[in-house]
Amino acid sequence: MWWIDIDDAVRIYARMLRARLGSRRGAKAALEKADHLRAKGDCAGVKAWEAVAAELAPPAKGSDE
């Protein structure tokens, strides 16, 4: 049986948000979700949604990517 781990879930949600909202708005939506979860005290959820936002963020200028 195949299981989805957190890294797979991050990539899946990042692709969905990029398709629906674009990279910039998708990253903003992911960070808003992280803020909502932070207010509720869900540290694991915050970490996951911040990873989604990082996946959507364009590479910084001067980086190797």
Secondary structure, DSSP 4 states (H G I P E B T S, - for coil): -----HHHHHHHHHHHHHHHH-HHHHHHHHHHHHHHHHHHT-HHHHHHHHHHHHHHSPPPTTS--
